[in-house]
Amino acid sequence: MLSTADIIAFVPTKDSAKARAFYEGVLGLRFVSDDGFALVFNANGIMIRVAKAQQQFTPVQYTILGWNVKEIEKVAARLLEQGVHFERYGFFQQDDLGIWTAPSGDKVAWFKDPDGNTLSVSEHKDWKR
C-alpha cells in the first residue's frame, strides 16, 4: 500500500535558525519553506521536515536520518571541509575520515546536527535487491 508513496523524513530541532544554517548551508539541502511548525527542505525529491520542538527533547544515540551516497570518501571529505565533525566509536575500526566498513563492504560515517541528532552518510552498493 505505501510502497509507491513518497517518504517524508522528520528531525526535531530546538533552534530553527541553527538548524536551517546547518541543513541548508552545510549539508546543501534546498530550503523550501518555514510553515511555523517545521523547516521544510527538499533532499533530492524527499521532503525533510525539521520540526520545531515544542518541548525539550533529548537526542537519541542512534541514527535518525541518513543519506546513501556514491563515493563516500569524497562526500565525507567535502563535509569535513564544511566543518562537519564525524563521530568516532571505540567498538569498531574507522578510517581517517571516520568511515566504518562493515563485513558486507557497506560503509558508514556518522555526524551530528546542531541539536545533537545523529545523522549519517553511507554507501550501500546492493541495497535494491
N, C-alpha and C positions, 0 to 999 in steps of 0.2 A: 504494500500500500504506500509506504513512504520512500520506497527505493528510487523513485524518479523525482521526488520533491527536493527543492533546494534546502541546503543546510543553513542555519543561522547560528553563529557562534556567539557566546556571551562571556564577558570577562568583567569582573567588578572593579570599580575604582573608588577611592576616597577623594581623589584630587583630579578632577576632569581636565584642568589646564595642563598638569604634568603628563597625564595620560595622552592627551592629544599631541603634545610635543613629542612624546616617545613614539606612539604608533604612526603618526604622520611624518614627523621629522627624522626619526632614527630608523624606523623599520620601512618607511617609504609607502605606507598604505594611503590610498586616496580617501581623504575626508569627504563625506557626503553631507552630513548634517548633524546638528545637535537638536534633538527633539524634546529636550527638557528632562528626559528620563535616561538617555544614553547618547553617547557619541557614536555615530554610525560611520563605519568605514567599509570601503569596497576592497576586498582582498582577492583579486583575480576572479571576480564574479560571485564571491561568497560574502554575505553580509556579516560583519563583526560588529556587535553592539557592545561597547564598553559602557556598562551600566553604572550609573551614579548611585552608589550605595547609600541608602537612607539611614543606615546604622553602621556602626563599626563592624568590621569583619576581620578575621584572621586568615591570611592566605594559606591555602593547603600546601603541603610539601610535595605534591606530585604535579605532573604536567597537566595544565588545563587547556592549553592551546598550542598547536604546533604546525609547522609547515613542512611538507615533503618537497625537498629541493633536489635539483641536479647539481652535481659537483659541490658537495657540502663544504669541502675545504675552501673553495673560492667564496662561498656565501659567508662562512664563518670569518674569513679574513676581512671581508668587507664590513661585516657587523662590528668586528673589533676596531676597525678604522672609525666607525661611527660612535665608538665609546661603549659598546656593549661588553659586559664582563661575563664570561662563561663560567658556570659553576664547576667546581671540582669536587668529586666524590671519592672518598678513600676506599671504597669497596670494589672498584674495578679500575682498569688501566685506561687512561685517556691520553691522547697525544698532546703535542704542544699547543694546539688550538683549543683543546678541551673536548675533542671529539672522541667518543667511545665507539669501538667497533664490536658489534655483537658476534657471537659464534656463527650466525647466519650470514654475516657480511654486511648487514644493515649498519648504518652509522647514525649517531645521535649526539647533539650538543645542546646543553640546557642553559638558559639565562633567565633573568627576572625582569619584570617591568617595574616601573616606579612604585607600584603598590606591593611588590614582593610576590606577585603571581608568577609561577614557574611556566615558562614558555620553552619551545624547542624548535630546532631545525633538525631535520633528519633526511636520510637518503635510504629509501626502501625500494630496491630495484624490482622486486617481483610481487608487489602487493596486489596487483589487479588480476589475480588468477581466476 
